[in-house]
Amino acid sequence: MKKLLLVCVTVAASLLFSSNAQAQAKIGYFDDQSVLSLFPNINKVDSLLASYVKDSLNVEYAYTIKEYQRRDSLFKKDSAGMPAKARQMATDELGSLYYKLSNWQNYAQQMQEGKLDELLMPYRQKIAVALQDVVKEGKYTIILKSEALVSPYYFQPSILDNLTIRVAMKLKLDLPKEVLDAWKAAGGTLPGGGTAPANKPAPKG
C-alpha cells in the first residue's frame, strides 16, 4: 500500500499555506487518535490490555522472581564445586534474571505498548484504507498532522479539509452533533446526502 506522508511542520513550513503554495498543492489535516476514539467498541481495548497485564505480565514477574531466587540459592550451594564454564554460565543466567527484575518497569511498559499496538492494529488498518480512499477522492497532495496547526503562525484551515471528519464518515462512525453542524455550515455533504450553503464560513477552532 502506498504510504501517505504525514508532515510535521515547523514555523518555516508555514509557507505551505501561502496562496501560491495552495494553488499548487491541496492540503488536508488528519488525526488518527481522534478517529480511533470514535469506534463504538474501542473501550474493550482497555479491558483486554488490563487482562494482559494481569494474566501475562504479572504472572511473568512472579515467575521471574521465583526463578531468580531458585537459581541464586542453587548457585550459592553448588558454585564452589562447579567447573569454571558451568559457573560462568550460571553467573550469566543470574545476571540476566537480575537485570530483568531491576528494569521490570521499562520492560513491562515496552510489552504493554507492543500489546496495545497489536490490539489497535485492526482499527488502524481500517483507518489507513479509509484515509487512502479519502486522499485519492479529494486529490490531496499534502497531509498534515492536526497538532501541527495549533501554532499561531497558521491560519485555521477549512473544516472541509479536515480528513479526520472525512475518514470518520467513510467508516460510518458517529460524529458529535456540533461537528456535523459545523461541517454542514461550511457546505459539506453528509453521508446521507444534503448540504448547507457553501458561502457560509467554516467555524473557527
C-alpha positions as CSV (number, residue, x, y, z in Angstrom):
1,M,0.0,0.0,0.0
2,K,1.4,3.4,-1.0
3,K,2.4,5.3,2.1
4,L,1.0,8.7,2.9
5,L,3.3,11.4,4.1
6,L,2.1,13.0,7.4
7,V,4.1,16.2,7.5
8,C,5.1,17.6,11.0
9,V,5.5,21.3,10.2
10,T,7.8,23.8,11.8
11,V,7.4,27.6,11.6
12,A,9.4,27.8,8.4
13,A,6.9,25.4,6.8
14,S,4.1,28.0,7.2
15,L,4.9,29.0,3.7
16,L,2.9,25.9,2.7
17,F,-0.2,28.0,3.5
18,S,0.7,30.9,1.2
19,S,-1.7,31.5,-1.7
20,N,1.0,30.4,-4.2
21,A,1.6,27.1,-2.4
22,Q,-2.1,26.4,-2.1
23,A,-2.6,26.9,-5.8
24,Q,0.0,24.1,-6.4
25,A,-0.9,21.7,-3.6
26,K,-4.1,20.6,-1.9
27,I,-3.6,20.4,1.9
28,G,-5.5,18.3,4.3
29,Y,-5.1,17.6,8.0
30,F,-5.6,14.4,10.0
31,D,-5.6,13.0,13.5
32,D,-5.8,9.2,13.7
33,Q,-6.3,9.2,17.5
34,S,-9.5,11.2,17.1
35,V,-10.8,8.6,14.6
36,L,-9.8,5.7,16.9
37,S,-11.8,7.2,19.8
38,L,-15.0,7.1,17.6
39,F,-15.1,3.4,17.2
40,P,-18.0,2.2,19.3
41,N,-16.2,-0.8,20.8
42,I,-12.8,0.8,21.3
43,N,-13.2,0.7,25.1
44,K,-12.7,-3.1,25.0
45,V,-9.1,-2.5,24.2
46,D,-8.5,-1.1,27.7
47,S,-10.1,-4.2,29.3
48,L,-8.0,-6.5,27.0
49,L,-4.9,-4.7,27.9
50,A,-5.7,-4.9,31.6
51,S,-6.2,-8.6,31.2
52,Y,-2.9,-8.9,29.5
53,V,-1.2,-7.2,32.4
54,K,-2.9,-9.3,35.0
55,D,-2.8,-12.7,33.3
56,S,0.5,-12.4,31.5
57,L,2.9,-9.7,32.7
58,N,2.1,-10.1,36.4
59,V,2.4,-13.9,36.1
60,E,5.7,-13.5,34.3
61,Y,7.0,-11.1,37.0
62,A,6.1,-13.6,39.8
63,Y,7.7,-16.4,37.9
64,T,10.9,-14.4,37.3
65,I,11.3,-13.6,41.0
66,K,10.9,-17.3,42.0
67,E,13.3,-18.4,39.2
68,Y,15.9,-15.9,40.3
69,Q,15.6,-17.0,43.9
70,R,15.8,-20.7,43.0
71,R,18.9,-20.2,40.8
72,D,20.5,-17.9,43.3
73,S,20.0,-20.5,46.1
74,L,21.5,-23.3,43.9
75,F,24.4,-21.2,42.9
76,K,25.3,-20.3,46.5
77,K,25.1,-24.0,47.3
78,D,26.9,-25.6,44.4
79,S,29.1,-22.9,42.8
80,A,32.2,-23.9,44.7
81,G,32.2,-27.3,43.1
82,M,31.2,-26.2,39.6
83,P,33.6,-26.3,36.6
84,A,34.6,-22.8,35.5
85,K,32.5,-22.9,32.4
86,A,29.3,-24.0,34.3
87,R,29.9,-21.4,37.0
88,Q,30.2,-18.7,34.3
89,M,27.0,-19.8,32.6
90,A,25.2,-19.8,36.0
91,T,26.5,-16.4,36.8
92,D,25.4,-15.1,33.4
93,E,21.9,-16.5,33.8
94,L,21.6,-15.0,37.3
95,G,22.8,-11.7,35.9
96,S,20.2,-11.8,33.1
97,L,17.3,-12.5,35.6
98,Y,18.6,-9.8,37.9
99,Y,18.8,-7.3,35.1
100,K,15.2,-8.1,34.0
101,L,13.9,-7.6,37.5
102,S,15.8,-4.4,38.1
103,N,14.4,-3.0,34.8
104,W,11.0,-4.5,35.1
105,Q,9.1,-1.2,34.8
106,N,10.7,-0.4,31.5
107,Y,10.3,-3.9,30.2
108,A,6.6,-4.0,31.3
109,Q,6.0,-0.7,29.6
110,Q,7.5,-1.8,26.4
111,M,5.5,-5.1,26.5
112,Q,2.3,-3.1,27.1
113,E,3.0,-0.7,24.3
114,G,3.6,-3.7,22.0
115,K,0.3,-5.3,23.1
116,L,-1.6,-2.1,22.6
117,D,-0.2,-1.8,19.1
118,E,-1.4,-5.3,18.4
119,L,-4.9,-4.7,19.8
120,L,-5.2,-1.4,17.8
121,M,-3.9,-2.8,14.6
122,P,-7.3,-3.9,13.1
123,Y,-8.7,-0.4,13.7
124,R,-5.6,1.3,12.3
125,Q,-5.8,-0.8,9.2
126,K,-9.4,0.3,8.6
127,I,-8.4,3.9,9.2
128,A,-5.4,3.6,6.8
129,V,-7.6,2.2,4.0
130,A,-10.3,4.8,4.5
131,L,-7.6,7.6,4.5
132,Q,-6.1,6.3,1.3
133,D,-9.6,6.5,-0.3
134,V,-10.3,10.0,1.0
135,V,-6.9,11.3,-0.2
136,K,-7.4,9.8,-3.6
137,E,-11.0,11.0,-3.9
138,G,-10.1,14.5,-2.8
139,K,-6.9,14.7,-4.7
140,Y,-4.9,15.8,-1.6
141,T,-1.2,16.2,-2.1
142,I,-0.1,17.1,1.4
143,I,-1.4,15.6,4.7
144,L,-0.5,17.5,7.9
145,K,-0.9,16.2,11.4
146,S,-3.6,18.1,13.2
147,E,-1.3,19.1,16.1
148,A,0.9,20.9,13.6
149,L,-1.9,23.5,13.1
150,V,-2.0,24.8,16.7
151,S,0.8,27.3,16.1
152,P,-0.4,30.9,15.8
153,Y,1.6,31.1,12.6
154,Y,-1.0,29.2,10.7
155,F,-4.5,30.3,9.8
156,Q,-7.4,28.0,10.6
157,P,-7.8,25.7,7.5
158,S,-11.3,24.9,6.2
159,I,-13.2,22.2,8.1
160,L,-13.8,20.6,4.7
161,D,-10.1,19.8,4.6
162,N,-10.3,18.0,8.0
163,L,-9.6,14.5,6.8
164,T,-10.4,13.2,10.3
165,I,-14.0,14.0,9.7
166,R,-14.0,12.6,6.2
167,V,-12.4,9.4,7.3
168,A,-14.9,9.0,10.1
169,M,-17.7,9.5,7.7
170,K,-16.1,7.0,5.3
171,L,-16.1,4.4,8.2
172,K,-19.7,5.3,9.1
173,L,-18.6,6.3,12.6
174,D,-20.8,8.6,14.7
175,L,-19.6,12.2,14.9
176,P,-20.6,14.8,17.6
177,K,-23.6,17.0,16.5
178,E,-21.5,20.2,16.8
179,V,-19.0,18.7,14.3
180,L,-21.7,17.8,11.9
181,D,-23.4,21.2,12.2
182,A,-20.1,22.9,11.5
183,W,-19.5,20.6,8.6
184,K,-22.9,21.4,7.1
185,A,-22.4,25.1,7.7
186,A,-19.2,25.0,5.6
187,G,-21.1,23.4,2.8
188,G,-20.0,19.8,3.5
189,T,-22.1,16.8,2.3
190,L,-23.3,14.4,5.0
191,P,-23.2,10.7,4.5
192,G,-26.9,10.6,4.0
193,G,-26.8,13.5,1.5
194,G,-27.6,17.1,1.7
195,T,-25.5,20.3,2.1
196,A,-25.7,23.7,3.6
197,P,-24.9,26.9,1.6
198,A,-21.2,26.7,0.7
199,N,-20.7,30.5,1.1
200,K,-21.0,30.3,4.9
201,P,-17.6,30.5,6.6
202,A,-16.3,27.4,8.4
203,P,-16.3,27.8,12.2
204,K,-13.1,28.7,13.9
205,G,-11.4,26.3,16.4
